[in-house]
Amino acid sequence: MSRFPGFSSPFLLGFDEIERVLDRVSKATNDGYPPYNIERLEPAREGGREVLRITLAVAGFTRDQLDVTIEDSQLVIRGRQTDDDRNRQYLHRGIAARQFQRVFVLADGIEVAGAELKDGLLAIDLARPEPERVIRRIDIATSE
């Protein structure tokens, strides 16, 4: 595993998992298909929570050919098309039946608020709840 210099500080304790996630993301290879956008929506839409929207261009895919799952803190989007019509005789074929998989690593607390397929675009909304500020007093034991 390659080391990220920012996590080698002795003051950052317990960030091993973040380093592993960054390593996994840096090794991920995608062919750029399908193209996607990530945007931040106005917080008022979800009761003040920050909302992110991932939009993938999935023209030609039906709802049944798309699968959105959460696997081990990762949002996994898969598309499967099959070449069903073997009876067609193409003069030119520029649109191929295709499969894809896109993976997005989710931070702790991120929730998938919903997904919608409209006009060839798959939009997935992610909500980040407002973090609670936790202050906890630690008692100091004395050894006598």
Z-matrix of the N, CA and C atoms (Angstrom, degrees):
N
C 1 1.448
C 2 1.520 1 108.30
N 3 1.317 2 116.60 1 135.91
C 4 1.460 3 120.01 2 176.66
C 5 1.520 4 109.42 3 -78.01
N 6 1.308 5 116.58 4 145.40
C 7 1.466 6 121.36 5 -177.91
C 8 1.515 7 109.42 6 -93.95
N 9 1.330 8 116.26 7 135.22
C 10 1.455 9 121.83 8 174.64
C 11 1.522 10 107.04 9 -93.19
N 12 1.329 11 117.94 10 122.26
C 13 1.461 12 120.73 11 -172.20
C 14 1.524 13 113.63 12 -58.76
N 15 1.303 14 118.87 13 -30.17
C 16 1.463 15 121.00 14 -178.19
C 17 1.519 16 113.82 15 -66.98
N 18 1.344 17 117.11 16 -22.46
C 19 1.453 18 120.55 17 -177.05
C 20 1.523 19 112.87 18 -96.46
N 21 1.320 20 117.61 19 5.51
C 22 1.457 21 119.71 20 -179.89
C 23 1.527 22 112.12 21 -89.64
N 24 1.319 23 117.57 22 0.57
C 25 1.460 24 121.29 23 179.32
C 26 1.533 25 109.96 24 -68.85
N 27 1.333 26 118.44 25 139.01
C 28 1.463 27 120.41 26 178.47
C 29 1.534 28 112.62 27 -69.73
N 30 1.333 29 118.14 28 -10.35
C 31 1.463 30 121.00 29 -179.81
C 32 1.524 31 112.25 30 -89.00
N 33 1.311 32 118.15 31 -9.06
C 34 1.463 33 122.70 32 178.03
C 35 1.521 34 108.21 33 -101.34
N 36 1.307 35 116.29 34 93.96
C 37 1.457 36 121.96 35 -176.45
C 38 1.524 37 110.03 36 -102.62
N 39 1.317 38 117.56 37 134.76
C 40 1.460 39 122.22 38 175.49
C 41 1.516 40 114.56 39 81.27
N 42 1.331 41 118.33 40 18.83
C 43 1.462 42 121.06 41 -179.69
C 44 1.529 43 111.61 42 -98.80
N 45 1.328 44 116.86 43 21.02
C 46 1.461 45 120.88 44 -179.39
C 47 1.522 46 111.59 45 -59.91
N 48 1.333 47 116.71 46 -40.04
C 49 1.466 48 120.75 47 -178.42
C 50 1.527 49 111.16 48 -64.16
N 51 1.317 50 117.44 49 -39.57
C 52 1.464 51 120.50 50 178.37
C 53 1.526 52 109.78 51 -63.82
N 54 1.313 53 116.23 52 -40.50
C 55 1.459 54 119.65 53 178.46
C 56 1.525 55 110.83 54 -63.43
N 57 1.340 56 117.66 55 -39.94
C 58 1.467 57 120.95 56 177.28
C 59 1.523 58 111.23 57 -64.69
N 60 1.337 59 117.64 58 -40.57
C 61 1.462 60 121.19 59 178.54
C 62 1.523 61 110.58 60 -63.69
N 63 1.327 62 117.04 61 -44.50
C 64 1.464 63 120.15 62 178.83
C 65 1.522 64 111.00 63 -62.58
N 66 1.297 65 116.75 64 -37.54
C 67 1.459 66 120.42 65 177.95
C 68 1.527 67 110.48 66 -65.48
N 69 1.352 68 116.39 67 -41.79
C 70 1.466 69 120.78 68 179.52
C 71 1.524 70 111.03 69 -65.06
N 72 1.326 71 116.86 70 -40.92
C 73 1.463 72 120.82 71 179.95
C 74 1.516 73 110.40 72 -67.17
N 75 1.322 74 117.42 73 -39.74
C 76 1.461 75 119.74 74 -178.52
C 77 1.526 76 111.94 75 -67.77
N 78 1.331 77 117.97 76 -25.82
C 79 1.464 78 121.48 77 179.52
C 80 1.520 79 112.70 78 -89.54
N 81 1.322 80 117.83 79 -11.09
C 82 1.467 81 120.49 80 -177.35
C 83 1.520 82 109.85 81 -64.97
N 84 1.321 83 114.73 82 135.92
C 85 1.454 84 119.64 83 178.00
C 86 1.514 85 108.72 84 -118.36
N 87 1.301 86 115.66 85 129.09
C 88 1.452 87 121.76 86 176.16
C 89 1.514 88 107.76 87 -130.58
N 90 1.304 89 116.02 88 148.78
C 91 1.452 90 119.57 89 179.92
C 92 1.527 91 112.05 90 -89.06
N 93 1.319 92 117.50 91 6.09
C 94 1.455 93 120.44 92 178.53
C 95 1.520 94 113.07 93 86.09
N 96 1.325 95 117.82 94 4.85
C 97 1.458 96 121.00 95 179.67
C 98 1.507 97 109.32 96 -116.56
N 99 1.275 98 118.96 97 133.21
C 100 1.460 99 127.74 98 -6.32
C 101 1.526 100 110.85 99 -81.60
N 102 1.325 101 116.68 100 155.00
C 103 1.464 102 118.28 101 176.55
C 104 1.529 103 110.05 102 -66.53
N 105 1.329 104 115.93 103 154.69
C 106 1.463 105 119.78 104 -177.20
C 107 1.521 106 110.44 105 -147.79
N 108 1.326 107 114.43 106 160.83
C 109 1.466 108 123.51 107 172.48
C 110 1.517 109 108.03 108 -123.03
N 111 1.322 110 115.59 109 152.08
C 112 1.463 111 121.35 110 170.53
C 113 1.515 112 105.88 111 -127.97
N 114 1.327 113 116.19 112 125.52
C 115 1.466 114 119.87 113 -178.59
C 116 1.523 115 110.51 114 -133.54
N 117 1.308 116 114.86 115 155.94
C 118 1.459 117 121.75 116 176.19
C 119 1.528 118 107.48 117 -99.36
N 120 1.339 119 116.60 118 127.86
C 121 1.454 120 121.55 119 179.16
C 122 1.519 121 110.12 120 -95.99
N 123 1.300 122 115.53 121 164.46
C 124 1.465 123 120.34 122 178.04
C 125 1.525 124 110.18 123 -61.29
N 126 1.331 125 118.60 124 133.07
C 127 1.470 126 121.22 125 -177.72
C 128 1.525 127 114.37 126 -62.14
N 129 1.313 128 119.16 127 -24.24
C 130 1.468 129 121.69 128 -176.36
C 131 1.521 130 112.10 129 -63.80
N 132 1.314 131 118.01 130 -20.87
C 133 1.468 132 120.96 131 -176.78
C 134 1.522 133 112.58 132 -67.32
N 135 1.313 134 118.57 133 -26.72
C 136 1.468 135 121.89 134 -176.93
C 137 1.524 136 111.43 135 -122.26
N 138 1.303 137 117.37 136 39.99
C 139 1.460 138 119.45 137 177.32
C 140 1.511 139 113.28 138 66.93
N 141 1.332 140 117.69 139 36.21
C 142 1.454 141 120.94 140 176.91
C 143 1.510 142 114.69 141 90.36
N 144 1.336 143 118.22 142 -5.95
C 145 1.463 144 120.34 143 178.78
C 146 1.522 145 109.84 144 -80.68
N 147 1.315 146 114.93 145 147.88
C 148 1.459 147 119.42 146 175.06
C 149 1.527 148 108.66 147 -70.11
N 150 1.336 149 116.29 148 133.25
C 151 1.456 150 121.04 149 -179.13
C 152 1.525 151 108.89 150 -123.09
N 153 1.323 152 115.19 151 129.08
C 154 1.457 153 121.98 152 174.73
C 155 1.522 154 107.42 153 -110.66
N 156 1.325 155 116.24 154 144.12
C 157 1.464 156 120.73 155 177.58
C 158 1.525 157 109.07 156 -124.01
N 159 1.325 158 114.63 157 125.33
C 160 1.465 159 121.51 158 172.43
C 161 1.516 160 106.25 159 -100.82
N 162 1.328 161 117.31 160 124.91
C 163 1.453 162 122.12 161 179.03
C 164 1.522 163 108.49 162 -119.59
N 165 1.328 164 116.10 163 122.01
C 166 1.459 165 122.09 164 178.80
C 167 1.520 166 109.72 165 -110.26
N 168 1.324 167 116.74 166 138.32
C 169 1.461 168 121.98 167 176.29
C 170 1.528 169 107.71 168 -84.38
N 171 1.333 170 116.40 169 105.16
C 172 1.462 171 121.70 170 -175.44
C 173 1.527 172 110.79 171 -122.45
N 174 1.318 173 116.38 172 42.57
C 175 1.467 174 120.77 173 -179.79
C 176 1.520 175 109.87 174 -56.34
N 177 1.325 176 116.03 175 135.67
C 178 1.462 177 121.54 176 179.18
C 179 1.511 178 113.74 177 93.51
N 180 1.332 179 117.97 178 -12.53
C 181 1.464 180 120.99 179 177.97
C 182 1.523 181 109.21 180 -94.39
N 183 1.322 182 116.13 181 138.61
C 184 1.458 183 120.58 182 173.39
C 185 1.531 184 108.80 183 -92.66
N 186 1.300 185 115.46 184 169.23
C 187 1.467 186 120.84 185 179.52
C 188 1.529 187 111.04 186 -58.56
N 189 1.336 188 116.57 187 -37.51
C 190 1.465 189 120.64 188 -178.83
C 191 1.527 190 112.82 189 -71.03
N 192 1.312 191 117.53 190 -19.16
C 193 1.461 192 120.97 191 -179.32
C 194 1.528 193 112.36 192 -91.59
N 195 1.330 194 117.47 193 -1.48
C 196 1.465 195 122.54 194 -179.23
C 197 1.516 196 109.88 195 -111.97
N 198 1.320 197 115.67 196 145.43
C 199 1.458 198 121.34 197 179.96
C 200 1.523 199 108.16 198 -139.12
N 201 1.335 200 116.82 199 125.92
C 202 1.462 201 122.42 200 178.66
C 203 1.525 202 107.10 201 -119.46
N 204 1.335 203 116.38 202 120.52
C 205 1.464 204 120.63 203 -179.21
C 206 1.530 205 109.78 204 -136.25
N 207 1.322 206 114.53 205 162.94
C 208 1.465 207 121.42 206 170.91
C 209 1.517 208 106.24 207 -113.53
N 210 1.339 209 115.56 208 122.15
C 211 1.461 210 121.91 209 -178.20
C 212 1.522 211 108.05 210 -131.35
N 213 1.324 212 116.62 211 113.76
C 214 1.468 213 121.61 212 176.84
C 215 1.529 214 111.84 213 51.63
N 216 1.314 215 117.43 214 55.36
C 217 1.471 216 123.75 215 178.22
C 218 1.531 217 112.72 216 62.12
N 219 1.311 218 116.31 217 27.16
C 220 1.458 219 120.81 218 175.70
C 221 1.520 220 109.18 219 -127.23
N 222 1.314 221 116.12 220 136.92
C 223 1.456 222 121.74 221 172.73
C 224 1.522 223 106.46 222 -88.09
N 225 1.329 224 116.66 223 118.14
C 226 1.458 225 121.91 224 -176.95
C 227 1.524 226 108.15 225 -114.86
N 228 1.336 227 115.85 226 123.87
C 229 1.460 228 121.90 227 179.60
C 230 1.520 229 107.07 228 -117.65
N 231 1.340 230 115.46 229 122.19
C 232 1.461 231 120.80 230 -179.26
C 233 1.515 232 109.65 231 -121.75
N 234 1.316 233 114.97 232 143.94
C 235 1.454 234 121.68 233 173.87
C 236 1.509 235 109.05 234 -129.58
N 237 1.345 236 116.02 235 133.41
C 238 1.467 237 120.63 236 -179.23
C 239 1.521 238 108.99 237 -131.26
N 240 1.303 239 116.11 238 117.03
C 241 1.455 240 121.75 239 173.01
C 242 1.510 241 108.16 240 -114.57
N 243 1.308 242 115.81 241 145.18
C 244 1.450 243 120.05 242 176.33
C 245 1.520 244 108.70 243 -121.17
N 246 1.286 245 115.40 244 154.16
C 247 1.455 246 121.80 245 179.30
C 248 1.523 247 107.55 246 -89.57
N 249 1.341 248 116.81 247 82.73
C 250 1.462 249 121.91 248 -173.22
C 251 1.523 250 114.12 249 -77.14
N 252 1.306 251 117.23 250 -33.54
C 253 1.452 252 119.46 251 -171.66
C 254 1.533 253 111.28 252 -96.50
N 255 1.291 254 116.60 253 90.33
C 256 1.472 255 122.46 254 -179.65
C 257 1.535 256 111.78 255 -81.81
N 258 1.329 257 116.90 256 -9.81
C 259 1.456 258 120.47 257 -177.00
C 260 1.521 259 113.11 258 -83.18
N 261 1.321 260 116.91 259 -10.11
C 262 1.466 261 119.39 260 -179.67
C 263 1.514 262 110.37 261 -75.93
N 264 1.318 263 114.03 262 145.81
C 265 1.459 264 119.67 263 176.53
C 266 1.526 265 107.15 264 -117.40
N 267 1.313 266 116.43 265 105.32
C 268 1.459 267 122.19 266 -175.08
C 269 1.525 268 110.62 267 -84.94
N 270 1.320 269 116.56 268 137.47
C 271 1.451 270 122.16 269 169.66
C 272 1.521 271 109.67 270 -86.81
N 273 1.328 272 115.60 271 -32.29
C 274 1.470 273 122.94 272 173.06
C 275 1.517 274 106.86 273 -147.49
N 276 1.300 275 116.17 274 134.04
C 277 1.467 276 119.48 275 179.26
C 278 1.513 277 108.67 276 -123.80
N 279 1.326 278 115.80 277 104.64
C 280 1.456 279 121.61 278 179.35
C 281 1.520 280 112.74 279 -109.63
N 282 1.332 281 116.64 280 -11.70
C 283 1.465 282 121.45 281 179.20
C 284 1.523 283 107.21 282 -110.86
N 285 1.308 284 115.23 283 108.20
C 286 1.465 285 119.83 284 -177.92
C 287 1.518 286 110.31 285 -99.57
N 288 1.329 287 116.00 286 148.87
C 289 1.461 288 120.32 287 170.90
C 290 1.525 289 106.37 288 -68.33
N 291 1.313 290 116.03 289 133.58
C 292 1.453 291 119.61 290 -168.65
C 293 1.524 292 111.10 291 -140.59
N 294 1.313 293 116.37 292 157.36
C 295 1.456 294 122.23 293 172.98
C 296 1.520 295 108.05 294 -122.55
N 297 1.326 296 116.14 295 153.18
C 298 1.458 297 119.68 296 176.54
C 299 1.512 298 109.52 297 -150.68
N 300 1.318 299 114.06 298 162.66
C 301 1.468 300 121.88 299 171.59
C 302 1.519 301 107.46 300 -145.61
N 303 1.301 302 116.57 301 126.60
C 304 1.472 303 123.46 302 175.41
C 305 1.516 304 107.10 303 -118.46
N 306 1.330 305 116.56 304 135.29
C 307 1.457 306 121.47 305 -179.05
C 308 1.524 307 108.81 306 -125.16
N 309 1.329 308 115.90 307 131.13
C 310 1.460 309 122.82 308 175.79
C 311 1.524 310 107.28 309 -122.97
N 312 1.317 311 117.47 310 126.65
C 313 1.463 312 122.04 311 177.82
C 314 1.523 313 108.01 312 -80.40
N 315 1.332 314 116.56 313 127.88
C 316 1.463 315 122.13 314 -177.64
C 317 1.525 316 110.95 315 -100.53
N 318 1.315 317 116.08 316 138.93
C 319 1.465 318 121.10 317 174.92
C 320 1.524 319 108.99 318 -73.48
N 321 1.320 320 116.10 319 159.40
C 322 1.465 321 120.63 320 176.87
C 323 1.517 322 109.69 321 -57.82
N 324 1.320 323 116.38 322 136.51
C 325 1.455 324 121.48 323 176.74
C 326 1.522 325 114.34 324 91.74
N 327 1.322 326 118.76 325 -14.16
C 328 1.463 327 121.08 326 178.48
C 329 1.519 328 108.41 327 -70.77
N 330 1.327 329 116.25 328 130.84
C 331 1.459 330 121.54 329 179.72
C 332 1.515 331 109.33 330 -119.12
N 333 1.331 332 116.78 331 142.58
C 334 1.453 333 120.67 332 175.01
C 335 1.524 334 106.84 333 -82.62
N 336 1.339 335 115.66 334 116.25
C 337 1.469 336 120.98 335 -177.37
C 338 1.514 337 111.87 336 -84.59
N 339 1.331 338 118.30 337 -22.88
C 340 1.461 339 120.54 338 179.45
C 341 1.508 340 111.55 339 163.68
N 342 1.343 341 114.86 340 168.90
C 343 1.459 342 121.87 341 178.29
C 344 1.523 343 108.05 342 -140.45
N 345 1.338 344 115.55 343 143.80
C 346 1.463 345 120.33 344 -178.83
C 347 1.524 346 109.28 345 -143.15
N 348 1.334 347 115.98 346 136.35
C 349 1.459 348 122.55 347 176.14
C 350 1.520 349 107.88 348 -109.00
N 351 1.338 350 116.19 349 119.02
C 352 1.458 351 120.64 350 -178.22
C 353 1.529 352 108.94 351 -149.14
N 354 1.324 353 115.99 352 127.73
C 355 1.463 354 122.81 353 176.15
C 356 1.525 355 112.78 354 54.51
N 357 1.335 356 117.19 355 39.40
C 358 1.459 357 120.73 356 177.20
C 359 1.518 358 114.62 357 79.59
N 360 1.336 359 117.41 358 7.61
C 361 1.461 360 121.61 359 178.68
C 362 1.521 361 109.23 360 -118.28
N 363 1.318 362 116.03 361 128.78
C 364 1.455 363 122.14 362 175.57
C 365 1.522 364 107.55 363 -99.72
N 366 1.340 365 116.32 364 115.49
C 367 1.466 366 121.80 365 -179.79
C 368 1.519 367 108.74 366 -107.72
N 369 1.325 368 116.00 367 127.91
C 370 1.465 369 121.98 368 178.31
C 371 1.514 370 107.41 369 -121.61
N 372 1.333 371 116.71 370 121.13
C 373 1.460 372 122.20 371 -179.59
C 374 1.522 373 110.12 372 -96.34
N 375 1.321 374 115.27 373 131.42
C 376 1.457 375 122.85 374 178.18
C 377 1.519 376 108.37 375 -117.12
N 378 1.313 377 117.53 376 134.05
C 379 1.465 378 121.64 377 -179.62
C 380 1.521 379 109.16 378 -114.45
N 381 1.312 380 113.92 379 134.66
C 382 1.460 381 120.24 380 175.91
C 383 1.521 382 107.13 381 -108.81
N 384 1.332 383 117.31 382 112.90
C 385 1.459 384 119.01 383 179.29
C 386 1.528 385 111.44 384 -65.93
N 387 1.303 386 115.54 385 150.97
C 388 1.460 387 121.13 386 177.93
C 389 1.530 388 108.16 387 -65.02
N 390 1.325 389 118.48 388 123.31
C 391 1.466 390 119.57 389 -177.42
C 392 1.531 391 110.76 390 -68.68
N 393 1.325 392 113.83 391 141.46
C 394 1.460 393 119.22 392 176.71
C 395 1.521 394 108.71 393 -83.79
N 396 1.307 395 114.94 394 138.33
C 397 1.458 396 119.02 395 176.17
C 398 1.523 397 107.45 396 -86.75
N 399 1.318 398 115.26 397 119.57
C 400 1.460 399 121.08 398 -176.20
C 401 1.519 400 108.67 399 -112.62
N 402 1.317 401 114.35 400 124.14
C 403 1.467 402 120.38 401 173.95
C 404 1.524 403 105.91 402 -121.63
N 405 1.313 404 115.69 403 124.20
C 406 1.459 405 120.27 404 -177.87
C 407 1.512 406 108.57 405 -131.41
N 408 1.288 407 115.77 406 128.81
C 409 1.460 408 121.20 407 178.91
C 410 1.509 409 109.56 408 -84.33
N 411 1.335 410 115.42 409 132.71
C 412 1.460 411 121.88 410 178.88
C 413 1.525 412 107.65 411 -104.09
N 414 1.331 413 115.34 412 120.86
C 415 1.467 414 119.77 413 177.25
C 416 1.526 415 109.85 414 -71.99
N 417 1.296 416 114.78 415 138.99
C 418 1.464 417 120.90 416 179.08
C 419 1.518 418 108.16 417 -100.44
N 420 1.304 419 114.55 418 118.81
C 421 1.460 420 119.88 419 -179.68
C 422 1.526 421 109.16 420 -83.32
N 423 1.306 422 115.20 421 147.95
C 424 1.465 423 119.40 422 175.94
C 425 1.527 424 107.82 423 -112.99
N 426 1.297 425 116.30 424 142.36
C 427 1.445 426 119.43 425 176.29
C 428 1.516 427 108.00 426 -107.76
N 429 1.299 428 115.44 427 117.71
C 430 1.465 429 120.80 428 -176.76
C 431 1.487 430 111.57 429 -113.87
